[in-house]
Amino acid sequence: MTAVASRTQESPAFYCAPVSTPGISDDQAETLAQLFKALADPSRIRIVSLLANAAEPVCVCELTTPLGLSQPTVSFHLKKLLQAGLLRRERRGTWAYYSLDPDALARLAETFDQGGPG
């Protein structure tokens, strides 16, 4: 029997290396799913990008023009990102200012840096 023929008769597990990292818990997966769900919209991705590049917290009114969206629409997207725990909101009088939550970003980064290559 040739080497190729003998390989096809062996179990697929023979060729598969076991996963060496513990992965994430069910609770962590649920939390991350909520984060990813909140990010699953192009406008929200753009909001996160704008906030990531802002030197200070940003008011809703400062986001409408670069996003090309109305104030109520931007507020809706900010609310979704806030509920997912990605943003911080600071009240200044009647205005709300938003910034990224560094703890949420750190949790996201940890998910992709579980001791693997890199």
MDAnalysis code that builds the backbone (N, CA, C; Angstrom):
import MDAnalysis as mda
import numpy as np

u = mda.Universe.empty(354, n_residues=118, atom_resindex=np.repeat(np.arange(118), 3), trajectory=True)
u.add_TopologyAttr("name", ["N", "CA", "C"] * 118)
u.add_TopologyAttr("resid", np.arange(1, 119))
u.add_TopologyAttr("resname", ["MET", "THR", "ALA", "VAL", "ALA", "SER", "ARG", "THR", "GLN", "GLU", "SER", "PRO", "ALA", "PHE", "TYR", "CYS", "ALA", "PRO", "VAL", "SER", "THR", "PRO", "GLY", "ILE", "SER", "ASP", "ASP", "GLN", "ALA", "GLU", "THR", "LEU", "ALA", "GLN", "LEU", "PHE", "LYS", "ALA", "LEU", "ALA", "ASP", "PRO", "SER", "ARG", "ILE", "ARG", "ILE", "VAL", "SER", "LEU", "LEU", "ALA", "ASN", "ALA", "ALA", "GLU", "PRO", "VAL", "CYS", "VAL", "CYS", "GLU", "LEU", "THR", "THR", "PRO", "LEU", "GLY", "LEU", "SER", "GLN", "PRO", "THR", "VAL", "SER", "PHE", "HIS", "LEU", "LYS", "LYS", "LEU", "LEU", "GLN", "ALA", "GLY", "LEU", "LEU", "ARG", "ARG", "GLU", "ARG", "ARG", "GLY", "THR", "TRP", "ALA", "TYR", "TYR", "SER", "LEU", "ASP", "PRO", "ASP", "ALA", "LEU", "ALA", "ARG", "LEU", "ALA", "GLU", "THR", "PHE", "ASP", "GLN", "GLY", "GLY", "PRO", "GLY"])
u.atoms.positions = np.array([
    [0.858, -1.172, 0.000],
    [0.000, 0.000, 0.000],
    [0.901, 1.231, 0.000],
    [0.534, 2.241, -0.758],
    [1.336, 3.463, -0.826],
    [1.079, 4.327, 0.393],
    [1.956, 5.327, 0.588],
    [1.810, 6.239, 1.733],
    [0.504, 7.004, 1.660],
    [0.098, 7.409, 0.443],
    [-1.151, 8.157, 0.271],
    [-2.338, 7.282, 0.634],
    [-2.329, 6.061, 0.203],
    [-3.435, 5.159, 0.492],
    [-3.539, 4.892, 1.985],
    [-2.402, 4.732, 2.667],
    [-2.461, 4.459, 4.102],
    [-2.961, 5.673, 4.880],
    [-2.653, 6.881, 4.411],
    [-3.133, 8.090, 5.097],
    [-4.645, 8.215, 5.033],
    [-5.234, 7.876, 3.918],
    [-6.685, 8.026, 3.763],
    [-7.438, 7.061, 4.652],
    [-6.805, 5.986, 5.072],
    [-7.465, 5.014, 5.930],
    [-7.348, 5.373, 7.407],
    [-6.486, 6.323, 7.747],
    [-6.318, 6.723, 9.137],
    [-7.389, 7.738, 9.527],
    [-7.587, 7.854, 10.804],
    [-8.562, 8.792, 11.351],
    [-8.155, 10.224, 11.042],
    [-9.116, 11.128, 10.747],
    [-8.776, 12.544, 10.533],
    [-8.088, 13.156, 11.746],
    [-8.390, 12.644, 12.926],
    [-7.777, 13.176, 14.143],
    [-6.269, 12.966, 14.144],
    [-5.803, 11.992, 13.382],
    [-4.371, 11.733, 13.280],
    [-3.647, 12.962, 12.735],
    [-4.291, 13.710, 11.854],
    [-3.668, 14.856, 11.207],
    [-3.980, 16.182, 11.895],
    [-4.919, 16.189, 12.795],
    [-5.343, 17.429, 13.450],
    [-4.576, 17.619, 14.756],
    [-4.025, 18.795, 14.927],
    [-3.346, 19.118, 16.181],
    [-4.383, 19.610, 17.179],
    [-4.274, 19.211, 18.441],
    [-5.237, 19.707, 19.433],
    [-5.051, 21.202, 19.658],
    [-6.129, 21.869, 20.010],
    [-6.081, 23.289, 20.321],
    [-5.365, 23.438, 21.659],
    [-4.360, 24.300, 21.667],
    [-3.540, 24.391, 22.874],
    [-3.932, 25.533, 23.802],
    [-4.790, 26.434, 23.374],
    [-5.201, 27.537, 24.238],
    [-6.569, 27.216, 24.831],
    [-6.853, 27.718, 26.015],
    [-8.119, 27.385, 26.671],
    [-9.338, 28.042, 26.027],
    [-9.152, 29.050, 25.196],
    [-10.289, 29.734, 24.596],
    [-10.976, 30.645, 25.586],
    [-12.259, 30.885, 25.377],
    [-13.012, 31.776, 26.255],
    [-14.204, 31.021, 26.833],
    [-14.690, 31.515, 27.941],
    [-15.843, 30.882, 28.594],
    [-17.131, 31.240, 27.852],
    [-18.202, 30.549, 28.216],
    [-19.511, 30.843, 27.623],
    [-19.942, 32.271, 27.938],
    [-19.686, 32.724, 29.177],
    [-20.052, 34.093, 29.561],
    [-19.264, 35.118, 28.753],
    [-17.967, 34.864, 28.573],
    [-17.146, 35.774, 27.774],
    [-17.634, 35.799, 26.325],
    [-17.988, 34.641, 25.813],
    [-18.484, 34.565, 24.430],
    [-19.775, 35.359, 24.272],
    [-20.662, 35.272, 25.267],
    [-21.926, 36.018, 25.216],
    [-21.673, 37.520, 25.241],
    [-20.771, 37.957, 26.123],
    [-20.434, 39.379, 26.214],
    [-19.839, 39.870, 24.899],
    [-18.920, 39.096, 24.356],
    [-18.295, 39.493, 23.093],
    [-19.284, 39.485, 21.938],
    [-20.225, 38.556, 21.963],
    [-21.249, 38.529, 20.915],
    [-22.061, 39.818, 20.926],
    [-22.361, 40.329, 22.126],
    [-23.087, 41.589, 22.235],
    [-22.253, 42.753, 21.693],
    [-20.945, 42.730, 21.972],
    [-20.063, 43.774, 21.438],
    [-20.033, 43.721, 19.915],
    [-19.863, 42.516, 19.389],
    [-19.805, 42.375, 17.933],
    [-21.137, 42.722, 17.283],
    [-22.239, 42.395, 17.942],
    [-23.556, 42.756, 17.421],
    [-23.693, 44.277, 17.332],
    [-23.218, 44.958, 18.365],
    [-23.268, 46.425, 18.362],
    [-22.386, 47.005, 17.262],
    [-21.313, 46.315, 16.940],
    [-20.391, 46.801, 15.904],
    [-20.798, 46.365, 14.493],
    [-21.846, 45.588, 14.386],
    [-22.243, 45.038, 13.093],
    [-23.053, 46.021, 12.254],
    [-22.650, 47.250, 12.259],
    [-23.308, 48.288, 11.470],
    [-22.232, 49.260, 11.004],
    [-22.192, 49.571, 9.714],
    [-21.146, 50.464, 9.197],
    [-21.103, 51.829, 9.880],
    [-22.254, 52.384, 10.220],
    [-22.267, 53.697, 10.889],
    [-21.635, 53.595, 12.270],
    [-21.888, 52.496, 12.962],
    [-21.302, 52.335, 14.298],
    [-19.799, 52.122, 14.220],
    [-19.363, 51.428, 13.214],
    [-17.917, 51.261, 13.013],
    [-17.282, 52.626, 12.779],
    [-17.933, 53.450, 11.976],
    [-17.410, 54.792, 11.709],
    [-17.412, 55.646, 12.977],
    [-18.440, 55.517, 13.806],
    [-18.486, 56.257, 15.068],
    [-17.312, 55.845, 15.950],
    [-17.082, 54.552, 16.076],
    [-15.967, 54.064, 16.893],
    [-14.651, 54.602, 16.348],
    [-14.505, 54.611, 15.047],
    [-13.287, 55.133, 14.427],
    [-13.109, 56.624, 14.733],
    [-14.178, 57.390, 14.600],
    [-14.104, 58.827, 14.891],
    [-13.750, 59.082, 16.355],
    [-14.369, 58.316, 17.247],
    [-14.091, 58.496, 18.665],
    [-12.673, 58.042, 19.022],
    [-12.197, 57.007, 18.355],
    [-10.837, 56.517, 18.610],
    [-9.797, 57.553, 18.218],
    [-10.127, 58.392, 17.268],
    [-9.188, 59.402, 16.782],
    [-9.436, 60.793, 17.356],
    [-10.412, 60.901, 18.248],
    [-10.725, 62.193, 18.864],
    [-9.856, 62.390, 20.105],
    [-9.358, 63.604, 20.270],
    [-8.511, 63.918, 21.427],
    [-9.330, 64.034, 22.713],
    [-10.606, 64.380, 22.588],
    [-11.479, 64.591, 23.745],
    [-12.824, 63.942, 23.471],
    [-13.674, 63.772, 24.498],
    [-15.037, 63.278, 24.263],
    [-15.767, 64.150, 23.230],
    [-16.657, 63.516, 22.492],
    [-17.309, 64.159, 21.351],
    [-18.817, 64.221, 21.574],
    [-19.393, 65.368, 21.226],
    [-20.844, 65.578, 21.304],
    [-21.509, 64.993, 20.051],
    [-22.760, 64.596, 20.204],
    [-23.533, 64.080, 19.071],
    [-23.490, 65.052, 17.891],
    [-23.631, 66.333, 18.182],
    [-23.692, 67.337, 17.114],
    [-22.399, 67.378, 16.301],
    [-21.297, 66.927, 16.889],
    [-20.023, 66.914, 16.165],
    [-19.874, 65.689, 15.266],
    [-20.788, 64.737, 15.400],
    [-20.711, 63.509, 14.605],
    [-21.646, 63.504, 13.405],
    [-22.657, 64.369, 13.426],
    [-23.661, 64.328, 12.358],
    [-23.070, 64.635, 10.983],
    [-22.256, 65.662, 10.879],
    [-21.691, 66.042, 9.580],
    [-20.734, 64.990, 9.019],
    [-19.726, 64.534, 9.793],
    [-18.825, 63.543, 9.209],
    [-19.516, 62.224, 8.861],
    [-20.594, 61.893, 9.571],
    [-21.307, 60.651, 9.281],
    [-22.382, 60.829, 8.212],
    [-22.808, 62.068, 7.999],
    [-23.882, 62.320, 7.038],
    [-25.218, 61.780, 7.527],
    [-25.407, 61.786, 8.856],
    [-26.628, 61.260, 9.455],
    [-27.281, 62.334, 10.317],
    [-28.573, 62.183, 10.547],
    [-29.291, 63.130, 11.407],
    [-28.916, 62.896, 12.861],
    [-29.181, 63.900, 13.690],
    [-28.872, 63.796, 15.115],
    [-29.609, 62.632, 15.771],
    [-30.907, 62.415, 15.493],
    [-31.588, 61.273, 16.116],
    [-30.977, 59.921, 15.708],
    [-30.540, 59.816, 14.463],
    [-29.928, 58.566, 14.003],
    [-28.589, 58.330, 14.684],
    [-27.768, 59.373, 14.793],
    [-26.485, 59.250, 15.481],
    [-26.723, 58.892, 16.951],
    [-27.702, 59.533, 17.582],
    [-28.024, 59.227, 18.972],
    [-28.445, 57.770, 19.142],
    [-29.208, 57.254, 18.198],
    [-29.626, 55.855, 18.233],
    [-28.404, 54.934, 18.206],
    [-27.477, 55.211, 17.295],
    [-26.276, 54.374, 17.184],
    [-25.395, 54.496, 18.430],
    [-25.276, 55.694, 18.967],
    [-24.502, 55.888, 20.192],
    [-25.120, 55.113, 21.354],
    [-26.445, 55.100, 21.422],
    [-27.135, 54.358, 22.478],
    [-26.816, 52.867, 22.391],
    [-26.828, 52.321, 21.185],
    [-26.504, 50.897, 20.996],
    [-25.072, 50.599, 21.439],
    [-24.138, 51.468, 21.070],
    [-22.736, 51.274, 21.451],
    [-22.552, 51.433, 22.961],
    [-23.292, 52.357, 23.554],
    [-23.238, 52.575, 25.003],
    [-23.790, 51.359, 25.745],
    [-24.914, 50.839, 25.293],
    [-25.524, 49.664, 25.923],
    [-24.616, 48.443, 25.837],
    [-23.832, 48.357, 24.779],
    [-22.905, 47.231, 24.617],
    [-21.654, 47.401, 25.470],
    [-21.515, 48.584, 26.091],
    [-20.377, 48.822, 26.961],
    [-19.129, 49.306, 26.249],
    [-19.277, 49.747, 25.007],
    [-18.117, 50.218, 24.241],
    [-17.796, 51.684, 24.478],
    [-18.787, 52.447, 24.951],
    [-18.606, 53.886, 25.116],
    [-18.811, 54.325, 26.550],
    [-18.296, 55.504, 26.829],
    [-18.577, 56.232, 28.071],
    [-19.327, 57.500, 27.687],
    [-20.266, 57.891, 28.557],
    [-21.028, 59.115, 28.307],
    [-20.808, 60.059, 29.478],
    [-20.561, 61.307, 29.140],
    [-20.334, 62.343, 30.150],
    [-21.350, 63.451, 29.903],
    [-22.109, 63.807, 30.920],
    [-23.098, 64.893, 30.813],
    [-22.442, 66.223, 31.125],
    [-22.690, 67.188, 30.243],
    [-22.262, 68.579, 30.466],
    [-23.486, 69.450, 30.208],
    [-24.178, 69.753, 31.274],
    [-25.437, 70.497, 31.113],
    [-26.453, 69.611, 30.419],
    [-27.003, 70.098, 29.309],
    [-27.992, 69.313, 28.566],
    [-27.345, 68.447, 27.485],
    [-26.048, 68.578, 27.294],
    [-25.348, 67.845, 26.246],
    [-24.665, 66.604, 26.797],
    [-24.562, 65.593, 25.961],
    [-23.849, 64.369, 26.314],
    [-22.631, 64.250, 25.401],
    [-21.507, 63.904, 25.982],
    [-20.254, 63.735, 25.250],
    [-19.814, 62.280, 25.373],
    [-19.354, 61.728, 24.275],
    [-19.036, 60.309, 24.215],
    [-17.559, 60.082, 23.932],
    [-17.049, 59.001, 24.536],
    [-15.677, 58.558, 24.267],
    [-15.672, 57.036, 24.341],
    [-14.633, 56.429, 23.798],
    [-14.505, 54.981, 23.875],
    [-14.157, 54.574, 25.298],
    [-14.660, 53.445, 25.716],
    [-14.343, 52.900, 27.035],
    [-13.078, 52.051, 26.894],
    [-11.964, 52.501, 27.470],
    [-10.706, 51.762, 27.318],
    [-10.776, 50.342, 27.879],
    [-11.598, 50.120, 28.913],
    [-11.734, 48.771, 29.464],
    [-12.377, 47.827, 28.453],
    [-13.388, 48.315, 27.731],
    [-14.042, 47.492, 26.717],
    [-13.071, 47.170, 25.589],
    [-12.286, 48.146, 25.195],
    [-11.309, 47.911, 24.138],
    [-10.248, 46.919, 24.590],
    [-9.859, 46.989, 25.848],
    [-8.871, 46.043, 26.379],
    [-9.438, 44.625, 26.383],
    [-10.719, 44.483, 26.766],
    [-11.353, 43.158, 26.745],
    [-11.384, 42.595, 25.337],
    [-11.687, 43.455, 24.382],
    [-11.724, 43.020, 22.985],
    [-10.332, 42.588, 22.526],
    [-9.330, 43.365, 22.864],
    [-7.954, 43.040, 22.484],
    [-7.511, 41.725, 23.117],
    [-7.866, 41.492, 24.373],
    [-7.496, 40.257, 25.062],
    [-8.075, 39.037, 24.366],
    [-9.269, 39.185, 23.793],
    [-9.902, 38.078, 23.101],
    [-9.038, 37.578, 21.948],
    [-8.414, 38.512, 21.279],
    [-7.624, 38.145, 20.111],
    [-6.152, 37.925, 20.434],
    [-5.802, 38.089, 21.684],
    [-4.412, 37.890, 22.097],
    [-4.391, 36.908, 23.267],
    [-4.751, 35.688, 22.997],
    [-4.818, 34.659, 24.024],
    [-3.520, 33.849, 24.095],
    [-2.375, 34.552, 23.898],
    [-1.105, 33.866, 23.989],
    [-0.700, 33.169, 22.709],
    [-1.378, 33.483, 21.617],
    [-1.061, 32.848, 20.344],
    [0.113, 33.537, 19.668],
    [0.370, 33.167, 18.425],
    [1.489, 33.770, 17.684],
    [1.334, 35.278, 17.566],
    [2.431, 35.945, 17.506],
    [2.354, 37.392, 17.268],
    [3.006, 38.147, 18.250],
])
